Amino acid sequence: MQGSPPGSPATTSYTPTDRTTPTRSATRASYDREVVHAILDQGSVCHLGFVRDGAPVVLPTLYARVGERLYVHGSTGSRPLLMTGRADPGLAVCLTVTHVDGLVLARSAFHHSMNYRSVVVHGIARQVTDPEERRTALDALVDHVVPGRSRDCRPANAKELAATSVIRLDLEEVSAKMRTGGVSDEPEDLSLPHWAGVIPVRTAHGTPLTDPQLPPTTPLPDYLTTR
């Protein structure tokens, strides 16, 4: 199959490059594949950056990981997908995913911060044209939103597939960066009377709201009752 996902990586870590080595707080960086994969798999939206007509553009969009590849979905008329199709060998992009885990409130304004997990991917995005890989990618995109959903909905028909494009970005030049822990105030500020600490931030799913046109006997799928 054209562009089939790469096999199992030979190492447990990605190789740092100039672009994936942070200039600040380098100790927060990680190149561990499991760490990177976990951050990507737990996210919902990525930000895809590229250059158009000499100016930077950053777009939020859906994505999914399959092995050592990321797939990004969009309409055939979207700018990055049109540019990817025209570019040779592809479109240079930077893709990011970020989770905010906590708001860190210090005694001083300077030391306010956030606890977070993020991944940055640099590389060349290419259009997916192989029919089998496109089906794999589209199923993965649906299942990334709700695991198991691709088997419980109508597949895209020919007209819908013609209006849909998918681009592929290999996980090669990759880094993760994280902050955890509490407040880092200066010793001379510890006696100040201002509250300090961490406010946890969590993403939660609400109770599913049934489509009013759904027959009342339609049960809630198991994959929704366990979320």
NORMOCOR-V847331 format. One record per residue. N is the residue number from 1. PHI is phi as a letter, one per 20 degrees, with the letter a starting at -180 (* if undefined). Layout:
n=N phi=PHI
n=N phi=PHI
//
This chain:
n=1 phi=*
n=2 phi=f
n=3 phi=m
n=4 phi=f
n=5 phi=g
n=6 phi=f
n=7 phi=f
n=8 phi=f
n=9 phi=f
n=10 phi=f
n=11 phi=c
n=12 phi=e
n=13 phi=c
n=14 phi=e
n=15 phi=e
n=16 phi=f
n=17 phi=c
n=18 phi=g
n=19 phi=f
n=20 phi=d
n=21 phi=e
n=22 phi=f
n=23 phi=e
n=24 phi=c
n=25 phi=l
n=26 phi=f
n=27 phi=f
n=28 phi=e
n=29 phi=f
n=30 phi=b
n=31 phi=d
n=32 phi=f
n=33 phi=f
n=34 phi=f
n=35 phi=f
n=36 phi=f
n=37 phi=f
n=38 phi=f
n=39 phi=f
n=40 phi=f
n=41 phi=f
n=42 phi=e
n=43 phi=e
n=44 phi=d
n=45 phi=c
n=46 phi=d
n=47 phi=d
n=48 phi=d
n=49 phi=d
n=50 phi=b
n=51 phi=d
n=52 phi=c
n=53 phi=l
n=54 phi=n
n=55 phi=c
n=56 phi=f
n=57 phi=c
n=58 phi=c
n=59 phi=c
n=60 phi=e
n=61 phi=a
n=62 phi=f
n=63 phi=b
n=64 phi=b
n=65 phi=d
n=66 phi=c
n=67 phi=m
n=68 phi=d
n=69 phi=c
n=70 phi=d
n=71 phi=d
n=72 phi=c
n=73 phi=d
n=74 phi=a
n=75 phi=f
n=76 phi=f
n=77 phi=e
n=78 phi=f
n=79 phi=f
n=80 phi=f
n=81 phi=f
n=82 phi=f
n=83 phi=f
n=84 phi=f
n=85 phi=f
n=86 phi=e
n=87 phi=f
n=88 phi=c
n=89 phi=e
n=90 phi=r
n=91 phi=d
n=92 phi=f
n=93 phi=c
n=94 phi=c
n=95 phi=d
n=96 phi=c
n=97 phi=c
n=98 phi=c
n=99 phi=d
n=100 phi=e
n=101 phi=d
n=102 phi=a
n=103 phi=d
n=104 phi=e
n=105 phi=d
n=106 phi=e
n=107 phi=f
n=108 phi=d
n=109 phi=f
n=110 phi=f
n=111 phi=e
n=112 phi=f
n=113 phi=b
n=114 phi=c
n=115 phi=e
n=116 phi=b
n=117 phi=c
n=118 phi=b
n=119 phi=c
n=120 phi=c
n=121 phi=c
n=122 phi=d
n=123 phi=r
n=124 phi=d
n=125 phi=e
n=126 phi=c
n=127 phi=f
n=128 phi=e
n=129 phi=d
n=130 phi=f
n=131 phi=g
n=132 phi=f
n=133 phi=f
n=134 phi=f
n=135 phi=f
n=136 phi=f
n=137 phi=f
n=138 phi=f
n=139 phi=f
n=140 phi=f
n=141 phi=f
n=142 phi=f
n=143 phi=f
n=144 phi=f
n=145 phi=f
n=146 phi=c
n=147 phi=g
n=148 phi=n
n=149 phi=f
n=150 phi=f
n=151 phi=e
n=152 phi=c
n=153 phi=b
n=154 phi=f
n=155 phi=f
n=156 phi=f
n=157 phi=e
n=158 phi=f
n=159 phi=f
n=160 phi=f
n=161 phi=f
n=162 phi=f
n=163 phi=e
n=164 phi=d
n=165 phi=c
n=166 phi=c
n=167 phi=d
n=168 phi=d
n=169 phi=c
n=170 phi=f
n=171 phi=e
n=172 phi=c
n=173 phi=d
n=174 phi=c
n=175 phi=b
n=176 phi=d
n=177 phi=b
n=178 phi=b
n=179 phi=c
n=180 phi=c
n=181 phi=o
n=182 phi=d
n=183 phi=f
n=184 phi=c
n=185 phi=e
n=186 phi=f
n=187 phi=g
n=188 phi=f
n=189 phi=e
n=190 phi=f
n=191 phi=e
n=192 phi=f
n=193 phi=e
n=194 phi=e
n=195 phi=f
n=196 phi=c
n=197 phi=r
n=198 phi=c
n=199 phi=d
n=200 phi=f
n=201 phi=c
n=202 phi=c
n=203 phi=e
n=204 phi=c
n=205 phi=e
n=206 phi=e
n=207 phi=f
n=208 phi=g
n=209 phi=d
n=210 phi=f
n=211 phi=g
n=212 phi=f
n=213 phi=e
n=214 phi=f
n=215 phi=g
n=216 phi=f
n=217 phi=e
n=218 phi=f
n=219 phi=f
n=220 phi=f
n=221 phi=g
n=222 phi=g
n=223 phi=f
n=224 phi=e
n=225 phi=f
n=226 phi=e
n=227 phi=e
//
